[in-house]
Amino acid sequence: MSSPTVSTASSPTSYFTHPGYSDLMLAHISLMTIAWFFVLPISVVLSVARSRLAIVTQFGFFALNAFGLLVGTIYNSRTPDLYENNLHHKLGWAVPWVLLAQIIVGLLRFGAGSKETEEALMEERHAFMPVSTHQMTGYQPMGPDSVASMHRYSHDSGHGTESDSSRNDSLAGLPDEKDEEAQRFGGDADDHNPASMGSRRVRGTTKLGRSLFRVSQLMPGQILRILTAFYDAVNVLILIVGFVALLTGFITYGGVFRGSNIFNGLAHSVKGGIFFFYGLLTLGRWMGCFAEYGWAWNVRPPVGMVSARKAKVPSAEFVESFVIFLYGSTNVFLEHLAAWGDAWTAEDLEHVSISIMFFGGGLCGMLVESRKVRDLLNVSLSRWSSSQGQYPSRNRGFDVDRSNSLPDIEQWTPPKTYSFSMNPFPAMIILLLGLMMSSHHQHSMVSTMVHKQWGTLFVGFALARAVTYVLTYLSPPSSYLPSRPPSEIITSFCLISGGLIFIASNKDTVAAMERYDLNAMFIFTVTMGFTAFLMAWEIIVLAVKGWAVRGRQHLRGNVD
């Protein structure tokens, strides 16, 4: 328990100004930074990749976090409570229990075998049929025109002449789904089922593995599915929780966001955090994440290469527009929250106008992405084409009447740009936001310059995204592989750094900068250096994920 707060005039107002036990605080900050910033991302990507090393890294992260929590508890016991009822302390005690539950679920999944892994394997096996060494002897090397046949059945010549028996031969190497279920729940082992390799290895070599397997057998399938959903949800949310934990740690350490200033600090933290994660996701898209959804500046893979659920996921531009719309529709009621009950000021009306701009811009962006709206916009041409013997198509524009001449066919063929989304509304809204904040009046010169910094960075994001659209308009993506436009690296850099400076532009942080005689360039240079390092770290983390997936595929290939 922390000692009561001392209210004398000479007492420190924050942990930052507290003179004692700085070594304990430094150890706490170092341990938590190593755990949440370095170990946790590696643990998450290994877990997503279904690597056997995920459990090891989760234990390592849990140990570091527990040790850091112990050091923080010792520090709190020796210092007065300088920030009563803060969120950081509560979060520090709640998160370890969630992490422990995830580790236990991970052990059960490792002992029983992941159902999601089995389903993914079955989907992949149906998309890429196994070919034996004997069958490969009759194949000739493929030429450039044979690339399209890469995903056909083993005996499919590409001309539609293959027989059912030949397809059945190529399917002969596939395990039966009932056999897989029998393996998963204790049936005969199949040496060609990689999904259950981990469970067989564990339960066959260690007492812990055998115990976990027996426990998983006693659980109904519905319970296992619920636990799996919990495990995956923690993987998705834990990085956001880590961001909140580190941010609230700095807030508590600095003693900011007290009283009514909490609304200003909360607004800057939430909004800046959204742009920060937006930048991280943009960099991930450039590196090839979400390529199965068509978000990596690539052609969306059809059903068969990916599941029907993934094929129905809306475009990245639609998601961006929806987030902008959601922000505008909710924040319009929150702009006057800090001065609730007082008269509205011109600054309040400015902020509400920005929220309305987000609401309308996001709605326009979603309408542009709607295929039904596009069809309605083409209705006049579709009626004319029907009277001329053409047949309108819902998704592709028009089905061409092959009896017409070649020029008519080319004229009714949908443009190449129809196959790829180029929606300017998200970039335009953020461009306008950046211009507004660059000239937004503030109470001090330092605050004005800090706002101008992140406003200019958002303008840079919009201009770089415009370059991306120009490149894709001139040469639309034609491959399932990520095209990686170089301008998207700039967009991610501007979003990440702009989001961080957005967070730091709150009233309390600016007041602290002025109190310690720090100019606006200090926060700018520190943020630029940290952003460059963070982007490099993200690239390394995603490369580790690729290494883990490749290792799993190599192990599966050896078993097959």
C-alpha positions in Angstrom: 0.0 0.0 0.0 1.2 3.5 -0.9 1.6 6.0 1.9 -0.9 8.9 2.1 -0.3 11.9 -0.1 1.7 14.7 1.6 0.1 18.1 1.0 2.9 20.4 2.1 4.2 23.1 -0.1 7.6 21.5 -0.5 6.3 18.1 -1.5 6.9 17.0 -5.2 4.0 17.3 -7.5 4.9 14.2 -9.7 7.1 11.2 -9.7 9.3 12.9 -12.2 10.2 15.6 -9.6 10.5 13.1 -6.7 14.1 13.0 -5.6 14.3 9.5 -4.0 14.5 6.0 -5.4 15.2 7.0 -9.0 17.1 3.8 -9.5 14.0 1.7 -8.9 12.0 3.9 -11.3 14.7 3.6 -13.9 14.7 -0.2 -13.5 10.9 -0.3 -13.8 10.9 1.7 -16.9 13.7 -0.3 -18.5 12.0 -3.7 -17.8 8.6 -2.6 -19.0 10.1 -1.1 -22.2 12.0 -4.3 -23.0 8.9 -6.4 -22.3 6.2 -4.4 -24.0 8.2 -2.8 -26.9 10.7 -5.6 -27.8 9.5 -9.0 -26.5 5.7 -8.6 -26.9 5.7 -7.8 -30.7 7.9 -10.9 -31.3 5.6 -13.0 -29.2 2.5 -11.8 -31.1 3.9 -12.5 -34.6 5.1 -15.9 -33.5 1.7 -16.7 -32.1 0.0 -15.5 -35.3 2.4 -17.7 -37.3 1.5 -20.7 -35.1 5.2 -21.2 -34.2 6.3 -23.5 -31.4 8.4 -20.6 -30.1 5.4 -18.5 -29.3 4.9 -20.2 -25.9 8.6 -19.6 -25.0 8.3 -15.9 -25.9 5.0 -15.5 -24.0 6.6 -17.0 -20.9 9.6 -14.6 -21.3 7.3 -11.6 -21.7 5.3 -12.6 -18.7 8.4 -13.0 -16.6 9.8 -9.6 -17.6 6.4 -7.9 -17.0 6.1 -9.6 -13.6 9.6 -8.6 -12.6 8.9 -5.0 -13.7 5.6 -5.0 -11.8 7.5 -6.2 -8.6 10.0 -3.4 -8.9 7.2 -0.9 -9.4 5.4 -2.2 -6.4 8.5 -1.7 -4.3 8.9 1.8 -5.6 5.3 2.6 -4.7 5.7 1.3 -1.2 8.6 3.7 -0.6 7.1 6.8 -2.1 3.9 8.8 -1.5 1.0 8.4 -3.9 1.5 11.4 -6.1 -1.2 10.5 -8.6 -4.2 9.1 -6.9 -6.6 6.8 -8.6 -4.5 6.6 -11.8 -5.2 4.1 -14.6 -1.6 2.9 -14.9 -1.6 1.2 -11.6 -4.9 -0.5 -12.2 -3.9 -1.6 -15.7 -0.6 -3.0 -14.3 -2.5 -5.4 -12.0 -5.2 -6.4 -14.5 -3.0 -7.2 -17.6 -0.9 -10.0 -16.0 -4.0 -12.1 -15.3 -5.1 -11.8 -18.9 -1.6 -12.7 -20.1 -1.6 -15.7 -17.8 -4.9 -16.9 -19.1 -3.6 -16.6 -22.7 -0.6 -18.7 -21.8 -2.7 -21.4 -20.4 -5.0 -21.4 -23.4 -1.9 -21.5 -25.6 -0.6 -24.6 -23.8 -4.0 -26.3 -24.3 -4.0 -25.5 -27.9 -0.4 -26.7 -28.3 -1.4 -29.9 -26.6 -4.6 -30.5 -28.5 -3.6 -29.0 -31.9 -5.2 -25.8 -33.2 -8.4 -26.3 -35.1 -7.7 -23.1 -37.0 -4.4 -24.5 -38.2 -6.1 -27.6 -39.4 -8.7 -25.6 -41.3 -6.0 -23.4 -42.8 -4.1 -26.6 -43.8 -7.2 -28.1 -45.4 -7.9 -24.8 -47.3 -4.3 -24.7 -48.5 -4.3 -28.3 -49.5 -7.4 -27.8 -51.6 -5.9 -24.8 -53.3 -2.5 -26.4 -53.9 -2.8 -30.1 -54.6 0.1 -32.3 -53.5 2.0 -34.0 -56.4 4.1 -37.1 -55.8 7.6 -37.6 -57.1 6.3 -40.2 -59.6 3.7 -37.8 -61.0 6.3 -35.0 -61.3 8.4 -37.1 -63.7 5.9 -36.6 -66.5 5.9 -32.8 -66.2 7.8 -30.4 -68.4 9.1 -27.1 -67.2 6.5 -24.3 -67.5 6.9 -21.5 -69.9 5.8 -17.9 -69.4 2.3 -18.7 -70.7 1.8 -21.4 -68.2 1.9 -19.3 -65.0 -1.9 -19.3 -64.9 -1.9 -23.0 -64.5 0.1 -22.9 -61.2 -3.0 -23.4 -59.1 -4.7 -26.2 -61.1 -5.0 -29.8 -60.1 -2.0 -32.0 -60.5 -3.2 -33.5 -63.8 -5.1 -30.5 -65.1 -3.7 -29.6 -68.5 -5.4 -26.2 -68.5 -7.7 -27.1 -71.5 -10.6 -28.5 -69.6 -9.9 -32.1 -70.8 -8.9 -33.7 -67.5 -11.0 -36.6 -66.3 -12.5 -37.1 -63.0 -10.2 -40.0 -62.3 -7.2 -37.9 -62.9 -8.5 -35.4 -60.3 -9.2 -38.2 -57.9 -5.6 -39.4 -58.3 -4.3 -36.0 -57.4 -6.6 -35.9 -54.4 -5.5 -39.3 -53.2 -2.8 -37.8 -51.0 -5.2 -35.7 -49.1 -6.1 -36.9 -45.6 -9.8 -37.4 -44.8 -11.5 -34.9 -42.6 -12.8 -37.6 -40.3 -9.3 -39.0 -39.9 -8.1 -35.6 -38.9 -10.9 -35.3 -36.3 -10.0 -38.7 -35.0 -6.3 -37.7 -34.7 -7.3 -34.5 -32.9 -9.4 -36.3 -30.3 -7.2 -39.2 -29.7 -7.6 -41.4 -32.8 -4.9 -43.1 -34.9 -2.0 -40.9 -35.7 -1.5 -39.9 -39.3 2.1 -39.1 -40.2 0.9 -36.8 -43.0 -1.1 -34.4 -40.8 1.1 -31.5 -39.8 -1.6 -29.9 -37.8 -1.3 -32.5 -35.1 2.5 -32.8 -35.2 2.9 -30.5 -32.2 0.3 -32.3 -30.1 1.8 -35.7 -30.9 5.3 -34.5 -30.2 4.4 -33.0 -26.9 2.2 -35.7 -25.5 4.7 -38.3 -26.6 7.8 -36.8 -25.0 6.8 -35.0 -21.9 4.4 -35.6 -19.0 3.2 -32.0 -19.3 2.3 -32.5 -22.9 0.4 -35.8 -22.2 -1.5 -34.1 -19.4 -2.4 -31.1 -21.6 -3.6 -33.4 -24.3 -5.8 -35.4 -21.8 -7.2 -32.1 -20.5 -8.0 -30.9 -24.0 -9.8 -34.2 -24.7 -12.1 -33.7 -21.8 -13.2 -30.2 -23.1 -16.1 -30.0 -25.5 -15.3 -28.6 -29.0 -17.4 -25.5 -28.3 -15.3 -24.6 -25.3 -12.1 -25.1 -27.3 -13.5 -22.8 -30.0 -14.3 -20.1 -27.4 -10.8 -20.4 -25.9 -9.3 -20.1 -29.3 -11.3 -17.0 -30.0 -10.1 -15.5 -26.7 -6.5 -16.4 -27.6 -6.8 -14.7 -31.0 -8.5 -11.7 -29.6 -5.7 -11.1 -27.0 -3.2 -11.3 -29.9 -5.0 -8.5 -31.7 -5.7 -6.3 -28.7 -2.6 -6.8 -26.6 -0.5 -4.4 -28.7 -3.1 -1.6 -28.2 -3.1 -2.5 -24.5 0.7 -2.2 -24.4 0.5 1.2 -26.1 -2.1 2.4 -23.4 0.1 0.9 -20.6 3.2 2.8 -21.8 1.3 6.0 -22.4 -0.4 6.0 -19.0 2.9 5.2 -17.5 4.4 8.4 -18.9 1.3 10.3 -17.9 1.5 9.1 -14.3 5.2 9.6 -14.1 4.9 13.2 -15.4 1.8 14.0 -13.3 -0.1 15.5 -16.2 -3.8 15.4 -17.2 -5.2 16.4 -13.8 -8.6 17.9 -13.2 -10.4 19.2 -16.2 -7.2 18.9 -18.3 -7.9 15.2 -18.5 -10.4 15.9 -21.4 -7.8 17.7 -23.4 -5.2 15.1 -22.7 -7.6 12.2 -23.5 -8.6 13.8 -26.8 -5.0 14.3 -27.9 -4.0 10.8 -26.8 -6.9 9.0 -28.5 -6.8 10.9 -31.7 -3.0 10.9 -32.0 -3.0 7.2 -31.1 -5.4 6.4 -34.0 -3.1 8.2 -36.4 -0.1 6.4 -34.8 -1.6 2.9 -35.4 -2.8 4.0 -38.8 0.8 4.6 -39.7 1.9 1.2 -38.4 -0.8 -0.5 -40.4 0.1 1.5 -43.5 3.7 0.3 -43.2 2.5 -3.2 -42.7 0.4 -2.9 -45.9 3.5 -1.8 -47.8 5.4 -4.8 -46.5 2.7 -7.2 -47.7 0.4 -7.6 -44.7 -3.2 -8.2 -45.5 -2.4 -9.2 -49.1 -5.1 -11.9 -48.8 -7.6 -9.0 -48.5 -6.1 -7.1 -51.5 -4.9 -4.4 -49.1 -1.2 -4.6 -50.0 -1.6 -2.6 -53.2 -2.2 -5.9 -55.0 -4.9 -7.7 -56.9 -7.4 -9.3 -54.4 -7.0 -13.1 -54.6 -10.2 -14.9 -55.6 -12.2 -17.5 -53.7 -10.2 -20.7 -53.9 -6.9 -19.0 -53.1 -8.4 -17.5 -50.0 -11.5 -18.3 -48.0 -14.9 -16.9 -48.9 -14.8 -14.9 -45.6 -11.6 -13.2 -46.6 -12.8 -12.5 -50.1 -15.8 -10.6 -48.7 -13.7 -8.2 -46.6 -14.1 -4.6 -47.8 -11.3 -2.6 -49.3 -8.7 -0.8 -47.2 -10.1 2.5 -48.4 -13.6 1.6 -47.2 -12.2 0.8 -43.8 -10.3 4.1 -43.7 -13.5 5.9 -44.7 -15.5 4.1 -42.1 -13.1 5.0 -39.3 -13.2 8.7 -40.5 -17.0 8.5 -40.6 -17.2 6.9 -37.1 -14.9 9.5 -35.6 -16.9 12.4 -37.1 -20.3 10.9 -36.0 -19.2 10.4 -32.4 -16.8 13.2 -31.8 -19.3 15.9 -32.8 -21.0 15.3 -29.3 -17.7 15.4 -27.4 -16.0 18.7 -28.5 -17.7 20.7 -25.7 -17.2 18.1 -23.0 -14.3 19.9 -21.3 -16.5 23.0 -20.9 -19.8 21.3 -20.2 -22.5 23.7 -19.1 -20.5 26.8 -20.2 -21.2 28.9 -23.3 -20.0 27.7 -26.6 -16.9 29.5 -28.0 -15.6 30.1 -31.5 -13.0 27.4 -30.9 -15.7 24.9 -29.9 -17.5 25.6 -33.2 -14.3 25.1 -35.1 -13.8 21.7 -33.6 -17.4 20.7 -34.3 -17.0 21.8 -37.9 -14.0 19.5 -38.2 -16.0 16.6 -36.8 -18.8 17.3 -39.4 -16.1 17.4 -42.1 -15.0 13.9 -41.0 -18.6 12.7 -40.9 -19.4 13.9 -44.4 -16.0 12.9 -45.9 -16.1 9.4 -44.4 -19.6 8.9 -45.7 -18.6 10.0 -49.2 -15.6 7.7 -49.1 -17.8 4.7 -48.2 -20.3 5.6 -51.0 -17.4 5.7 -53.5 -16.3 2.3 -52.4 -19.8 0.8 -52.8 -20.3 -1.4 -55.9 -24.0 -0.9 -55.7 -23.6 2.9 -55.9 -21.3 2.5 -58.9 -23.9 0.4 -60.7 -26.5 3.0 -60.0 -24.2 5.7 -61.4 -23.9 3.6 -64.6 -27.6 3.0 -65.0 -28.1 5.3 -67.9 -25.4 3.6 -69.9 -26.7 0.1 -68.9 -30.2 1.0 -70.2 -28.8 2.2 -73.5 -26.6 -0.8 -73.8 -29.6 -3.1 -73.2 -31.5 -1.5 -76.1 -28.4 -2.0 -78.3 -28.0 -5.7 -77.6 -25.5 -5.3 -74.7 -26.0 -6.8 -71.3 -25.1 -4.9 -68.1 -23.0 -6.7 -65.6 -23.3 -5.9 -61.9 -19.7 -5.9 -60.9 -17.7 -5.5 -64.0 -19.6 -2.8 -65.9 -21.0 -4.7 -68.9 -20.9 -8.2 -70.4 -19.7 -7.8 -73.9 -21.8 -9.1 -76.8 -19.2 -11.0 -78.8 -21.2 -10.7 -82.0 -20.2 -7.1 -82.3 -17.1 -5.8 -83.8 -13.8 -5.6 -82.0 -13.9 -1.8 -81.5 -17.3 -2.1 -79.8 -16.0 -4.8 -77.5 -13.1 -2.6 -76.5 -15.4 0.3 -75.9 -17.6 -1.7 -73.5 -14.7 -3.3 -71.7 -14.5 -1.9 -68.1 -11.4 0.3 -67.6 -8.4 -1.3 -65.8 -8.9 1.2 -63.0 -12.2 -0.5 -62.1 -10.2 -3.4 -60.7 -8.5 -1.3 -58.0 -9.7 1.2 -55.5 -8.4 4.7 -55.7 -10.4 6.7 -53.2 -9.1 10.2 -52.5 -11.5 11.0 -49.7 -9.4 9.7 -46.7 -6.3 11.5 -47.8 -8.3 14.7 -48.6 -9.9 14.8 -45.2 -6.5 14.3 -43.5 -5.0 17.0 -45.8 -7.6 19.5 -44.8 -7.1 18.6 -41.1 -3.4 19.2 -41.4 -3.9 22.6 -43.1 -6.4 23.6 -40.4 -4.1 22.6 -37.5 -1.1 24.2 -39.1 -2.8 27.6 -38.8 -4.9 26.9 -35.6 -4.5 29.6 -33.0 -3.0 28.5 -29.7 -2.3 30.1 -26.4 1.5 30.2 -26.8 4.1 30.2 -29.6 5.4 26.8 -28.6 1.9 25.3 -28.8 1.3 26.9 -32.2 4.6 25.5 -33.6 3.9 22.0 -32.2 0.5 22.0 -33.8 2.0 23.2 -37.0 4.5 20.3 -37.0 1.9 17.5 -36.9 -0.4 19.4 -39.2 2.4 19.7 -41.8 3.2 16.0 -41.4 -0.4 15.1 -42.2 -0.2 17.3 -45.3 2.8 15.3 -46.2 0.9 12.1 -45.8 -1.9 13.3 -48.1 0.6 14.3 -50.8 2.5 11.0 -50.6 -0.8 9.1 -50.9 -1.7 11.2 -53.9 1.5 10.1 -55.5 0.6 6.5 -54.8 -2.8 6.9 -56.5 -1.1 8.5 -59.5 1.3 5.6 -59.8 -1.5 3.0 -59.5 -3.7 4.9 -62.0 -0.9 4.9 -64.6 -0.1 1.2 -63.9 -2.8 -0.6 -61.9 -1.6 -3.7 -59.9 -1.8 -6.8 -61.9 -0.3 -9.4 -59.5 -1.4 -11.1 -56.3 1.9 -10.1 -54.8 2.4 -6.7 -53.0 3.4 -3.9 -55.4 5.0 -1.9 -52.6 4.8 1.7 -54.0 7.7 3.7 -52.5 5.5 6.6 -51.6 3.7 4.6 -49.0 6.8 4.5 -46.9 6.5 8.3 -46.7 2.8 8.1 -45.8 3.5 5.7 -42.9 6.4 7.9 -41.6 4.2 11.0 -41.7 1.3 9.2 -39.9 3.4 7.7 -37.2 5.4 10.8 -36.4 2.4 13.1 -36.8 0.4 10.9 -34.4 3.1 11.0 -31.8 3.4 14.8 -32.0 -0.4 15.1 -31.9 -0.3 13.3 -28.6 2.5 15.6 -27.3 0.6 18.8 -28.3 -1.7 18.6 -25.3 -1.8 21.6 -22.9 0.0 19.9 -20.0 2.9 18.7 -22.1 3.3 22.0 -23.8 3.2 23.7 -20.4 5.9 21.4 -19.1 8.1 22.1 -22.2 7.8 25.8 -21.5 8.5 25.3 -17.8 11.8 23.5 -18.6 12.7 26.0 -21.4 12.3 23.4 -24.2 11.5 24.7 -27.7 9.2 23.1 -30.2 12.1 21.7 -32.2 13.0 19.4 -29.3 9.9 17.4 -29.5 10.1 17.3 -33.3 13.7 15.9 -33.5 13.1 13.3 -30.7 9.9 12.1 -32.5 11.7 11.9 -35.9 14.4 9.7 -34.5 12.0 7.5 -32.6 9.8 7.1 -35.7 12.7 6.0 -37.9 13.8 3.4 -35.2 10.2 2.2 -34.7 9.7 1.6 -38.5 12.9 -0.4 -38.6 11.8 -2.4 -35.7 8.4 -3.1 -37.3 10.1 -4.4 -40.4 12.3 -6.7 -38.4 9.3 -8.0 -36.4 7.3 -8.8 -39.6 10.4 -10.4 -41.1 10.5 -12.7 -38.0 6.9 -13.6 -38.7 7.9 -14.5 -42.3 10.8 -16.6 -41.0 8.4 -18.5 -38.6 5.9 -19.2 -41.3 8.6 -20.4 -43.7 9.9 -22.7 -41.0 6.5 -24.1 -40.3 6.0 -24.7 -44.1 9.4 -26.4 -44.3 8.5 -28.7 -41.4 5.2 -29.5 -43.0 6.9 -30.2 -46.3 9.3 -32.6 -44.7 6.4 -34.5 -43.1 4.4 -34.6 -46.3 
